[in-house]
Amino acid sequence: MIRAADHGVRYQCGHCGGRLLGLSPFEQLLEDGVGARLWVASNSGTEAGPCPFCDRAMHCAASGADVAGILMCRTCQEVWIPAGAASWLSTHSAPRAAQPAPAAPLSDRCGTCGAPLEPDEQGRCRFCHAQLTVAEPVVVNVQETPATTGSKLLNAVAGLLTRPIE
């Protein structure tokens, strides 16, 4: 078995081309609910060969499910996908989300004077004083809660811990 790490760790058999991967990455390959249905169906399915990972018996999905020879290990939650299951996977695969556009590279220079980007406390360029960032005020909302015996004790301990040592 060859170990590969692309979108999760998986193993591939050099002889037959089958793949072994975890239940979660397997479910991410499929439409919503397909992996879960197979997992539930494998609980009452027939035992198949040993799991390449833990050597315990793998299970087929219950009869009547068209699963292209996919086996599930109920012990270590690994899924065996035979090389011949490619058409089944493409039929049941999850729709691919559009890839987000790459983020524009951030400039390391002031857009006004070209100096190194080093804003001061107010978010201005240290050299030309152009406003680079918005200085946002920090708002803290403190709500008083009724004091309880436990909170009084915690406040006393907190007061001891935050008191300067003389």
For each residue, the residues with C-beta under 8 A, 3 or more apart:
1: 11 12 13 14 20 52
2: 11 12 13 14
3: 9 10 11
4: 9 10 11 12
5: 8 9 10
6: 10
7: 25 28
8: 5 21 22 24 25 28
9: 3 4 5 21 22
10: 3 4 5 6 19 20 21 22 25
11: 1 2 3 4 19 20 21 52 53
12: 1 2 4 17 18 19 20
13: 1 2 16 17 18 19 20 52
14: 1 2
15:
16: 13 82 83
17: 12 13 83
18: 12 13 80 81 82 83
19: 10 11 12 13 80 81 83
20: 1 10 11 12 13 51 52 53 78 79 80 81
21: 8 9 10 11 25 26 78 79 81
22: 8 9 10 25 26 77 78 79
23: 26 27 35 39 72 77 78 79
24: 8 27 28
25: 7 8 10 21 22 28 29
26: 21 22 23 29 30 35 79 81
27: 23 24 30 34 35 36
28: 7 8 24 25 94
29: 25 26 35 89 93 94
30: 26 27 34 35 89 92 93 94
31: 34 92 93 94 95
32: 94
33: 36 37
34: 27 30 31 37 38 92
35: 23 26 27 29 30 38 39
36: 27 33 39 40
37: 33 34 40 41 65
38: 34 35 41 42 61 65 67 70 72
39: 23 35 36 42 43 72
40: 36 37 43
41: 37 38 44 45 61 62 65 67
42: 38 39 45 59 60 61 62 71 72 74
43: 39 40 59 74
44: 41 62
45: 41 42 59 60 61 62 63 72
46: 59 60 63
47: 57 58 59
48: 57 58 59 60 71
49: 57 58 71
50: 55 56 57 58
51: 20 54 55 56 57 58 73 75 76 78 80
52: 1 11 13 20 78 80
53: 11 20 73 76 78
54: 51 73 75 76 78
55: 50 51
56: 50 51 73 74 75 76
57: 47 48 49 50 51 73
58: 47 48 49 50 51 71 72 73 80
59: 42 43 45 46 47 48 71 72 73 74
60: 42 45 46 48 67 69 70 71
61: 38 41 42 45 65 67 70 72
62: 41 42 44 45 65
63: 45 46
64:
65: 37 38 41 61 62
66: 88
67: 38 41 60 61 70 85 88
68: 82 84 85 87 88 89
69: 60 82 84 85
70: 38 60 61 67 79 80 81 82 85 88
71: 42 48 49 58 59 60 79 80
72: 23 38 39 42 45 58 59 61 77 78 79 80
73: 51 53 54 56 57 58 59 76 77 78 79 80
74: 42 43 56 59 77
75: 51 54 56
76: 51 53 54 56 73
77: 22 23 72 73 74
78: 20 21 22 23 51 52 53 54 72 73
79: 20 21 22 23 26 70 71 72 73
80: 18 19 20 51 52 58 70 71 72 73
81: 18 19 20 21 26 70 85 89
82: 16 18 68 69 70 85
83: 16 17 18 19 86
84: 68 69 87
85: 67 68 69 70 81 82 88 89
86: 83 89 90
87: 68 84 90 91
88: 66 67 68 70 85 91 92
89: 29 30 68 81 85 86 92 93
90: 86 87 93
91: 87 88
92: 30 31 34 88 89
93: 29 30 31 89 90
94: 28 29 30 31 32
95: 31
96:
97:
98:
99:
100:
101:
102:
103:
104:
105:
106:
107: 111 117
108: 116 117
109: 114 115 116 117
110: 113 114 115 116 117 125 127 128 130 132
111: 107 130 132
112: 125 128 130
113: 110 125 127 128 130
114: 109 110
115: 109 110 118 125 126 127 128
116: 108 109 110
117: 107 108 109 110 125 132
118: 115 125 126
119: 122 123 124 125 126 132 133
120: 123 124 125 126
121: 135
122: 119 131 135
123: 119 120 131 132 133 134 135
124: 119 120 129 130 131 132
125: 110 112 113 115 117 118 119 120 128 129 130 132
126: 115 118 119 120 129
127: 110 113 115
128: 110 112 113 115 125
129: 124 125 126
130: 110 111 112 113 124 125
131: 122 123 124 134
132: 110 111 117 119 123 124 125
133: 119 123
134: 123 131
135: 121 122 123
136:
137:
138:
139:
140:
141:
142:
143:
144:
145: 151
146:
147: 151 152 155
148: 151 152
149: 152 153
150: 153 154
151: 145 147 148 154 155
152: 147 148 149 155 156
153: 149 150 156 157
154: 150 151 157 158
155: 147 151 152 158 159
156: 152 153 159 160
157: 153 154 160 161
158: 154 155 161 162
159: 155 156 162 163
160: 156 157 163
161: 157 158
162: 158 159
163: 159 160
164:
165:
166:
